């Protein structure tokens, strides 16, 4: 016989939330179970848990700029194995090709893959001329060029008789 009343202590389990006790109190988990003074007989209680979902963030980093060029997120529970490979990104070559196989820790986690900018990234330049009648613009020439991802273009204006070229708006070669 129990000589004083007490409550079952809330247990902890890494990477899990405690849902409650089942057993002698029934099949619906109860977070608070009190054993009353004078209780007799055998009692059985089982702690029930739910795994906590954690976020695995994959950051794809340009080795030359240090900028994050792509971010992916996955959800795993503690102890679950994951196998992540570096995604292909236009304009870049993956530096560390090997994937990462590991067990999810009991917290949000970040892994990084590094990418080297390609030196032969193709991009298209469109040259426009102003319409005389409606003040709009029409493409009069296009160029297919190559450059290095993560750099600024170095485009020269096209000379067109009867027109004065505006300052060229240089762009950033991003591989897309």
N, C-alpha and C positions, 0 to 999 in steps of 0.2 A: 504494500500500500504506500502511496506517495504521501509524505508528511508535510509537504508545502506545494502550493500551486506555482507553476512556471510556464513560460512561453518558450517554444522551440526557437532557437536563435536563427536569424536569417543567414544562410550559408552563402559563400561566394565561390564562383568558379570563373577563372580567367576567360574572357571573351564571351561571356554569357550573362543574360539577365535572369534573375531568380523569379520564377512564375508562381511558386507556392508549393505547399506540401500536399501530397495525396497519400492514401493508405488507410489507416484506421479511421480517418476523418471523411473518407469517401473518395470518389474519382475526380471531383472538381477541385483544382488546386486552390488552396487557401494560403495567403501570405502569413497570416497570424494563426497559430495553433496553440491553444492553451491546454495544458494538462492540469486538471483540477486536483486539489488536495483530496486524498482518499481514493484516487483512481487505483483500480487493481487490474490484474491480468496483463497479458502481453499486448503491446502496441507496436505497430509498424508504420513508419513514415518514410516517404521517398521524396527527395528534393527534385523539383521539376525546373528545367531551364530552357530558355530559347537563345539560340546563338545570336550574337549582335552582328549586324551587317557593317562592314568597314569598307571604305573607299580606297581602291588602288588607283592612283593617278599615274599615268604614263606621260612623261614630258619628252618631246622631241626637240632637241636643242641644236641650233646652228653652231658649229664649232668656231666659225670666224667671228660672228657677232655676239654669241652668247644668248641670243634671243630664242624664246620658245616659239617654234614654228608650227607646232601642233600639240594639242593636249587631248588625251583620251582618258575616260574614267570607267572603271569596272567595280562591281560590288562582290565581295567575298566575305565569308564568315571566318572567324578565327580557326586556324588549323587546316583550312582548305588549301590544297595545292593549286597554284596557278602556273601557267606556261604562257608567257607573253613574248611575242616576237616584235621586232621593230617594224612599224608599218612603212611601206614605200611612200615617198613624198616626191612629187614631181620637182625636178631641178636639183635634187640632192642625192648623194650616195651615202648609204648607211655606213658609219665607221665601225661600229661594233655589231657585226651581223648576228652573232650568237644570241639566241633568245634567253630569257631569264625564267628559270623553273625554281619555284620556292614555295614556302608555306606562309600563308597570310598571318601576320602578327595580330595581336589584340589591340590594334590601333590603325588609324588611317595611315597609308604608306605611299611613298612616291618613288618611282624608278625613272631613270633617264636614259635615253638613247641619244647618241651624238651623230650628227650628219655633216658631211663635207659638201660645200656647194659645188655643183657641176660647173665646168668652164665652157661647156658647149650648150647652154640652155638656149633654146630657140625662142624668139619673140618676134612679133609683127609690129611694124611702124606704119601708121596710116598718115598720109599727107593730105591736107584739105586745102581747098581754095574757096574764097568767098564768092558767093553768087552775086552777080551784078544787079539782077532784078529784084530779088527778095531778101537780100542781106543774110541768107542762110549760108551753109557751107556744104560742099560736095567733095568726096574723096576723089583725088586725081591721080594718086599713086600709092602703092604699098611696097614695103620692103620686108623681106624675111631675113632676120639677122640672128647672130649668136652672141652670147655674152656669158658672164659669170653670175650665177645666182648670188643674191645678197649684195649686188653692186648697182650703181646708178648707170643708166644708159648714157651714151655719148653720141647723140644723134645730131647730124648737121641738117640745116634746112635745105629744101629743094628750091632751086632757082626756077621761077616761072615768069616768062616775059610778061610785063604789064602788071605784075603783082609785087608787093613788098612783103617779105616774110616776117611774121611775128616771131617773138622769142620762143624758142622750142621749149616745151614742157617735158623735161627729162623725167623718166620713170624709173622705178625700182624693179629690177629683174627678180621676180619671186618664184619662177618656175611653174607658175600655173598658166 
